[in-house]
């Protein structure tokens, strides 16, 4: 369905956000609650860029995907 579900959760320091595609083809965006709201917004925008760029449909290594989505 390609729905974007966003959750603010405690993640390890150093991880600002992550996105996981589930069995329903929905995107689950996890934003680290340990960071300020300003950083959370930046992390959310970064994760949305991965979705918009189709990063979940390529076999590029993660470091390539991250290099494309630098803010």
N, C-alpha and C positions, 0 to 999 in steps of 0.2 A: 504493500500500500504506500510505502514511502512517507509515512508520518514521522515527524520529528518530535520525540518525547525528551524533555529536558529535566534533569534532576540536579539539585545542588546537594552534594554529599561530601563527607570527609574523605579525601584522597591523600596519599603520601605527599609530603612537601616535595616540590620540584615537579609535580604533575599538576598542571593547571586545568587540564580537561582531557577528555577522551570520548570517542564515539564508537559504539558497537552496533552493527547491523544485526537484527534478530531474525528469527525464522519467518516472520511475517513481512519481511523486507522493510521494517520500520527502523529508523535511526534513533538510538538511545544515546543522548548526549549527557555526559556526566561532567559537571563543573565543580571544582574544588571549593568547598565552603570555607577553607582555611585562608583564602585570599580575600582581599578587599573587593567591594562591588565593582570598582573600576577594572581591576584585573580579571574579574569574572566575566565582564562584558567582552573584554579583549579575547579571552579564552573561548567564549561562546562564538564570537565572530570567526575565530580561527577554525573551530570545528565545523561551522556551517560552510566555510570555504572548501573543506574536504568533501562535504556532501555535494556542493555545487560543481566542484571540479571532477566529480565522478571517481574519486580516489578509491571507492569501495568496489569498483568494477575493473581495476587494473591489477596486474601482478607486480607492479613496481615495488621495490623495497621501501620500507617506511621512511628511510632517510631521504629518498627522492621525493616522496610525497610531502614530507615536512619542509624540504628546501623550496618547493613550489609555493608553499603557503606561509611564508615568513611575513610577519607584520613589521 
